[in-house]
Amino acid sequence: MLRKAGATVWRVGFNAGDEAFAFGDPGFMRFPATAEAWQEWVTTLIRDKGVTDLVLYGDTRPIHAQAIDVARVMGLTVHVFEEGYMRPYWVTYERGGTNGHSRLMQMSVDQMRADLDRSDLDVPEPPAHWGDMRQHVFYGAAYHWFVLFRNRRYPNFRPHRDLSVGREAALYTRRLLAMPFIALDRTIATARIRFGGWPYHLVLLQLEHDASFRAHSPFGSMAEFLEVVIDGFARGAPRHHHLVFKAHPLENDRSPTRRTIHALAKNHGVLDRVHYVRGGKLARLLDHARTAVTVNSTAAQQVLWRSIPLKVFGRAVYDKPEFVSTLPLPEFFASPGRPDSRAYRDYRRFLLETSQIPGGFYSSRGRRQLLRQVVDMMLDDEDPYDALRSGKISPRQALRIVS
């Protein structure tokens, strides 16, 4: 779509999965060298091709972070995509950075409200039926198949995660085979919680290798976070309250999270009040939760939408004092304050008017919806936040007005 708009596009690939999903793109270029040569290589590419803009998915992987550093020095505009802050129905598009590097980190709710005075459009609602988890899993498996078995042209490729691609594939294969048993375990654990009759606090777990956890949290491992939460619960929560850990839907047990929780709960004398749920839908557990705790999971947006008290430990775009608790964890469990629901709804509306675009990466329907708006936003002189502030109508607003 950028080419149709008149731009020249170059795409750099680092492994056979990148090349396979380029589908014969005439602008595709292989990076053949080692990671140590990347910064010099991309500097030369930018200079020789006269590159003006850098487009990435995520901004914390080493090759992405280095490319952003080079781009800033050379005066390029940096466009960053991510999963939607209110996934799965939206995609995040920002300039400069996302998550802990987002401009949202420096914006107050009052500033957002002032910018919203320039717009009186209705807040878009999520579609009734839309999601692309199945496509996500399928394309992820296909991508890694090429990396595993067709990677001869990329002898210097090393994954950005600690585990090898083969080890990750083995873990996900084991999880796939165990899906019926996992579903049964999840159903039993969820039923025990829903019909237990006791108040409970919900902990939203993330993948330990997730970029937001690794780059934007104070913890070096998931075990450190678990220790802090269980200690705070043991010291502050009423004795009849329980604690529920909800695993990420894509958790493949690469870390012994369940065993760690069991050991910590036993050491703190709360083993009979601590529970673990393996993935599944979050809504069923949120409906009756007293509070929620997370490092910086985007699932916390669902917590705030329900006006449930929330405690956050990492850097997150929704970490605003109006609706995220600042109490120490034992006090939070003992007597949490209610979040300011009006402030959160203003914040949510601000995101939906700016950086959150309807669409998705993995389904054809989601990509079509995304492309209707995002290319014009990329070509605009102003980023989504400045466009709202200046009062200029954005491509997404134009679409909504005529729809």
C-alpha positions as CSV (number, residue, x, y, z in Angstrom):
1,M,0.0,0.0,0.0
2,L,2.9,2.3,0.7
3,R,4.3,1.6,-2.8
4,K,0.9,2.4,-4.3
5,A,1.1,5.7,-2.5
6,G,4.4,6.4,-4.3
7,A,6.9,5.3,-1.6
8,T,10.0,3.1,-2.2
9,V,10.0,0.3,0.4
10,W,12.9,-1.9,1.5
11,R,12.4,-4.9,3.8
12,V,15.2,-6.5,5.7
13,G,15.0,-10.2,6.6
14,F,17.1,-12.1,9.2
15,N,16.0,-15.7,8.7
16,A,14.1,-18.0,6.3
17,G,10.8,-17.2,8.1
18,D,11.2,-13.5,7.2
19,E,12.0,-14.4,3.6
20,A,9.1,-16.9,3.2
21,F,6.6,-14.3,4.5
22,A,8.0,-11.7,2.2
23,F,6.3,-13.6,-0.7
24,G,8.8,-12.5,-3.3
25,D,8.8,-8.9,-2.3
26,P,11.1,-7.1,-4.8
27,G,12.4,-4.9,-2.0
28,F,13.4,-7.8,0.2
29,M,17.1,-7.8,1.4
30,R,18.9,-10.5,3.4
31,F,21.0,-9.6,6.3
32,P,23.7,-12.2,6.1
33,A,26.2,-11.2,8.8
34,T,26.4,-11.6,12.6
35,A,24.5,-9.4,15.1
36,E,27.7,-7.5,15.8
37,A,27.7,-6.1,12.2
38,W,24.1,-5.1,12.2
39,Q,24.5,-1.5,13.3
40,E,27.1,-0.6,10.7
41,W,25.1,-2.5,8.1
42,V,21.9,-0.7,8.7
43,T,23.7,2.6,8.8
44,T,25.1,2.0,5.4
45,L,21.7,0.9,4.1
46,I,20.0,4.0,5.3
47,R,22.7,6.2,3.8
48,D,22.9,4.4,0.4
49,K,19.2,4.1,-0.2
50,G,18.3,7.5,1.1
51,V,15.9,6.1,3.6
52,T,13.6,8.6,5.4
53,D,11.4,6.3,7.6
54,L,12.0,3.2,9.7
55,V,9.0,0.8,10.3
56,L,9.1,-1.9,12.9
57,Y,7.0,-4.3,14.9
58,G,8.0,-3.7,18.5
59,D,11.0,-1.6,19.6
60,T,12.9,-3.6,22.3
61,R,14.5,-6.5,20.4
62,P,18.2,-5.8,20.1
63,I,18.2,-5.4,16.3
64,H,15.2,-3.1,16.5
65,A,16.6,-1.0,19.4
66,Q,19.9,-0.6,17.5
67,A,18.1,0.4,14.3
68,I,16.1,3.0,16.2
69,D,19.3,4.5,17.7
70,V,20.8,4.8,14.2
71,A,17.5,6.2,12.8
72,R,17.3,8.9,15.4
73,V,20.9,10.0,14.8
74,M,20.3,10.2,11.1
75,G,17.0,12.1,11.4
76,L,14.5,9.4,10.3
77,T,10.9,9.1,11.3
78,V,10.4,5.9,13.4
79,H,7.0,4.1,13.0
80,V,6.3,1.3,15.6
81,F,3.5,-1.2,15.5
82,E,2.5,-3.5,18.3
83,E,-0.5,-5.6,19.5
84,G,-3.3,-3.3,20.5
85,Y,-3.2,-1.8,24.0
86,M,-6.9,-2.9,24.0
87,R,-6.4,-6.1,22.1
88,P,-7.6,-8.2,20.3
89,Y,-9.7,-5.8,18.2
90,W,-7.1,-3.0,17.7
91,V,-3.5,-2.5,16.6
92,T,-1.2,0.0,18.2
93,Y,0.5,2.5,15.9
94,E,2.9,5.1,17.4
95,R,5.9,7.0,16.4
96,G,9.2,6.8,18.3
97,G,8.2,3.9,20.6
98,T,5.5,1.8,22.2
99,N,4.7,0.5,25.7
100,G,7.3,2.0,28.1
101,H,8.8,4.1,25.3
102,S,5.4,5.5,24.3
103,R,4.6,9.2,24.4
104,L,1.6,8.2,26.6
105,M,4.0,7.7,29.5
106,Q,4.5,11.5,29.7
107,M,0.8,12.4,29.2
108,S,-1.6,13.1,32.0
109,V,-5.3,12.4,31.9
110,D,-5.9,16.1,32.1
111,Q,-3.8,16.7,29.0
112,M,-5.8,13.9,27.2
113,R,-9.1,15.5,28.2
114,A,-8.0,18.9,26.9
115,D,-7.1,17.3,23.5
116,L,-10.4,15.4,23.4
117,D,-12.3,18.7,23.6
118,R,-11.5,19.0,19.9
119,S,-13.4,15.8,19.1
120,D,-17.0,14.8,19.8
121,L,-17.1,11.5,17.9
122,D,-18.6,8.5,19.6
123,V,-16.1,6.0,21.0
124,P,-15.9,3.0,18.7
125,E,-17.1,-0.3,20.2
126,P,-15.3,-3.6,19.5
127,P,-16.9,-5.9,16.9
128,A,-19.2,-8.6,18.2
129,H,-17.1,-11.4,16.7
130,W,-13.5,-10.8,15.7
131,G,-10.3,-12.4,16.7
132,D,-7.3,-14.0,15.1
133,M,-5.7,-16.3,17.7
134,R,-6.1,-19.4,15.4
135,Q,-4.4,-17.5,12.5
136,H,-1.7,-16.3,15.0
137,V,-0.9,-19.8,16.1
138,F,-0.9,-21.2,12.5
139,Y,1.3,-18.5,11.0
140,G,3.6,-18.7,14.0
141,A,4.0,-22.4,13.5
142,A,4.6,-22.0,9.8
143,Y,7.2,-19.2,10.3
144,H,9.2,-21.3,12.8
145,W,9.1,-24.3,10.4
146,F,11.0,-22.3,7.9
147,V,13.5,-21.1,10.5
148,L,14.0,-24.7,11.7
149,F,14.3,-26.5,8.3
150,R,15.1,-23.8,5.6
151,N,17.6,-21.5,7.3
152,R,20.7,-22.5,5.3
153,R,21.0,-19.0,3.8
154,Y,21.2,-17.5,7.2
155,P,24.0,-19.3,9.1
156,N,24.6,-16.3,11.4
157,F,21.0,-16.0,12.6
158,R,20.4,-16.2,16.4
159,P,17.0,-15.8,18.0
160,H,16.4,-12.8,20.3
161,R,15.1,-15.2,23.0
162,D,17.2,-17.3,25.3
163,L,15.8,-20.6,24.0
164,S,16.6,-22.0,20.6
165,V,13.9,-22.2,18.0
166,G,14.0,-26.0,18.2
167,R,13.5,-25.9,22.0
168,E,10.6,-23.5,21.7
169,A,9.1,-25.7,19.0
170,A,9.4,-28.8,21.3
171,L,7.7,-26.9,24.2
172,Y,4.8,-25.8,22.0
173,T,4.4,-29.2,20.5
174,R,4.2,-30.7,24.0
175,R,1.6,-28.2,24.9
176,L,-0.4,-28.9,21.8
177,L,-0.5,-32.6,22.6
178,A,-1.5,-31.8,26.2
179,M,-4.3,-29.4,25.2
180,P,-7.2,-31.7,26.3
181,F,-5.6,-32.3,29.7
182,I,-4.8,-28.6,30.1
183,A,-8.4,-27.7,29.2
184,L,-9.7,-30.1,31.9
185,D,-7.4,-28.8,34.5
186,R,-8.4,-25.2,33.7
187,T,-12.1,-26.1,33.8
188,I,-11.8,-27.7,37.2
189,A,-9.6,-24.8,38.6
190,T,-12.0,-22.2,37.3
191,A,-15.1,-23.9,38.7
192,R,-13.4,-24.2,42.1
193,I,-12.8,-20.5,42.1
194,R,-16.2,-19.4,40.8
195,F,-18.1,-21.6,43.2
196,G,-15.8,-21.4,46.1
197,G,-17.7,-18.6,47.8
198,W,-14.7,-16.7,49.0
199,P,-13.4,-13.3,47.9
200,Y,-10.3,-13.5,45.7
201,H,-7.6,-11.3,44.2
202,L,-6.5,-12.0,40.6
203,V,-2.9,-11.9,39.4
204,L,-2.4,-11.4,35.6
205,L,0.7,-13.3,34.6
206,Q,2.8,-12.6,31.5
207,L,5.2,-14.6,29.5
208,E,8.6,-14.3,31.2
209,H,10.2,-13.6,27.8
210,D,7.6,-11.0,26.8
211,A,9.2,-7.7,25.7
212,S,7.2,-5.6,28.1
213,F,8.1,-7.8,31.1
214,R,11.8,-7.9,30.2
215,A,12.3,-4.3,29.2
216,H,9.8,-2.4,31.3
217,S,9.6,-4.1,34.7
218,P,11.8,-4.0,37.8
219,F,12.0,-7.8,37.9
220,G,14.8,-10.0,36.5
221,S,12.6,-13.1,36.5
222,M,9.0,-14.1,37.0
223,A,10.0,-15.8,40.3
224,E,10.9,-12.4,41.8
225,F,7.4,-11.0,40.9
226,L,5.7,-14.1,42.4
227,E,7.6,-13.7,45.7
228,V,6.6,-10.0,46.0
229,V,2.9,-10.8,45.3
230,I,2.6,-13.8,47.6
231,D,4.5,-12.0,50.4
232,G,2.2,-9.0,50.1
233,F,-0.9,-11.2,50.1
234,A,0.3,-13.1,53.2
235,R,1.0,-9.9,55.1
236,G,-2.0,-7.8,54.0
237,A,-5.0,-9.7,52.8
238,P,-7.8,-10.7,55.2
239,R,-7.5,-14.3,56.2
240,H,-10.6,-15.5,54.4
241,H,-9.4,-14.0,51.0
242,H,-7.8,-16.1,48.3
243,L,-5.2,-15.4,45.6
244,V,-5.6,-16.6,42.0
245,F,-2.8,-16.6,39.5
246,K,-4.0,-16.5,35.8
247,A,-1.5,-17.8,33.3
248,H,-1.0,-16.2,29.9
249,P,-2.9,-18.0,27.1
250,L,0.3,-18.8,25.3
251,E,2.3,-20.0,28.3
252,N,4.2,-23.1,27.3
253,D,5.8,-23.9,30.8
254,R,9.3,-22.9,29.8
255,S,9.5,-21.5,33.3
256,P,8.3,-23.6,36.3
257,T,5.8,-21.0,37.3
258,R,3.3,-23.3,38.9
259,R,5.9,-25.1,41.0
260,T,7.3,-21.8,42.1
261,I,3.9,-20.5,43.2
262,H,3.3,-23.7,45.1
263,A,6.6,-23.5,46.9
264,L,6.3,-19.8,47.8
265,A,2.7,-20.2,49.0
266,K,3.8,-23.0,51.2
267,N,6.7,-21.0,52.7
268,H,4.4,-18.1,53.5
269,G,1.7,-20.3,55.1
270,V,-1.0,-19.6,52.5
271,L,-1.0,-22.7,50.4
272,D,-4.6,-23.5,51.0
273,R,-5.6,-20.0,49.7
274,V,-3.5,-19.8,46.5
275,H,-4.7,-21.1,43.1
276,Y,-3.3,-21.3,39.6
277,V,-5.4,-21.3,36.4
278,R,-3.8,-22.3,33.1
279,G,-4.8,-19.8,30.5
280,G,-8.4,-19.6,29.2
281,K,-10.8,-16.6,29.1
282,L,-10.1,-13.8,31.5
283,A,-13.6,-12.4,31.8
284,R,-15.0,-15.3,33.8
285,L,-12.4,-14.7,36.5
286,L,-12.6,-10.9,36.4
287,D,-16.3,-10.8,36.9
288,H,-16.0,-11.7,40.6
289,A,-12.4,-10.5,41.4
290,R,-11.9,-8.1,44.4
291,T,-8.7,-6.6,42.9
292,A,-6.1,-7.4,40.2
293,V,-2.3,-7.3,40.2
294,T,0.1,-7.3,37.3
295,V,3.6,-6.2,36.1
296,N,2.3,-4.4,33.0
297,S,0.0,-6.8,31.1
298,T,-2.3,-5.2,28.5
299,A,-5.0,-7.4,30.0
300,A,-5.2,-4.8,32.8
301,Q,-7.3,-2.7,30.5
302,Q,-10.1,-5.2,31.0
303,V,-9.6,-4.8,34.8
304,L,-10.0,-1.0,34.6
305,W,-13.0,-1.2,32.2
306,R,-14.7,-3.2,35.0
307,S,-13.7,-0.6,37.6
308,I,-11.7,-3.2,39.6
309,P,-8.8,-1.8,41.8
310,L,-5.5,-2.4,40.0
311,K,-1.9,-2.6,41.2
312,V,0.9,-2.3,38.6
313,F,4.7,-2.9,39.1
314,G,6.2,-2.2,35.7
315,R,6.0,0.7,33.2
316,A,2.7,0.7,31.5
317,V,0.9,3.2,29.3
318,Y,-2.2,2.9,31.5
319,D,-0.4,3.6,34.8
320,K,-2.1,6.8,35.7
321,P,-2.7,7.8,39.4
322,E,-6.4,8.4,38.7
323,F,-7.1,4.8,38.2
324,V,-4.1,2.7,39.2
325,S,-3.4,2.2,42.9
326,T,-0.2,3.7,44.5
327,L,-0.7,1.8,47.8
328,P,2.0,-0.6,49.0
329,L,0.9,-4.1,48.1
330,P,-0.1,-5.3,51.6
331,E,-2.3,-2.2,52.1
332,F,-3.7,-2.7,48.6
333,F,-4.8,-6.2,49.4
334,A,-6.2,-5.1,52.8
335,S,-8.2,-2.1,51.7
336,P,-8.0,-1.0,48.0
337,G,-9.4,2.3,46.8
338,R,-11.8,2.4,43.9
339,P,-10.4,3.6,40.6
340,D,-11.7,6.7,38.9
341,S,-13.9,5.2,36.2
342,R,-14.6,8.5,34.5
343,A,-10.9,9.2,34.2
344,Y,-10.3,5.7,32.7
345,R,-13.1,6.1,30.2
346,D,-11.6,9.4,29.1
347,Y,-8.2,7.8,28.8
348,R,-9.7,4.9,26.8
349,R,-11.5,7.3,24.4
350,F,-8.2,9.2,23.9
351,L,-6.4,6.0,22.8
352,L,-9.2,5.0,20.5
353,E,-9.1,8.5,18.9
354,T,-5.3,8.3,18.3
355,S,-3.0,5.3,18.4
356,Q,-5.5,2.4,18.4
357,I,-6.6,1.3,15.0
358,P,-9.3,-1.3,14.3
359,G,-7.7,-4.3,12.7
360,G,-5.2,-7.1,13.2
361,F,-2.0,-8.6,11.9
362,Y,-2.9,-12.2,11.3
363,S,-6.3,-12.5,9.6
364,S,-7.0,-11.2,6.1
365,R,-10.1,-9.4,7.4
366,G,-8.1,-7.7,10.2
367,R,-5.4,-6.6,7.7
368,R,-7.9,-5.2,5.3
369,Q,-9.5,-3.1,8.1
370,L,-6.1,-1.9,9.3
371,L,-4.8,-0.9,5.9
372,R,-7.8,1.3,5.2
373,Q,-6.5,3.8,7.8
374,V,-2.9,3.2,8.9
375,V,-1.1,4.0,5.6
376,D,-2.5,7.5,5.5
377,M,-1.6,7.9,9.1
378,M,2.0,6.9,8.4
379,L,2.2,9.3,5.5
380,D,0.8,12.2,7.6
381,D,3.3,14.8,8.8
382,E,1.9,14.6,12.3
383,D,1.7,11.5,14.5
384,P,-1.8,10.5,15.9
385,Y,-1.4,12.4,19.1
386,D,-0.3,15.7,17.5
387,A,-3.0,15.3,14.8
388,L,-5.7,15.3,17.5
389,R,-4.1,18.2,19.4
390,S,-3.9,20.4,16.3
391,G,-7.6,19.7,15.4
392,K,-6.8,18.2,12.1
393,I,-9.1,15.4,11.1
394,S,-7.3,12.1,10.9
395,P,-7.9,9.4,8.3
396,R,-9.7,7.2,10.9
397,Q,-12.0,10.0,11.8
398,A,-12.9,10.6,8.2
399,L,-13.8,7.0,7.7
400,R,-16.0,7.0,10.8
401,I,-17.8,10.2,9.7
402,V,-18.8,8.8,6.4
403,S,-19.5,5.2,7.5
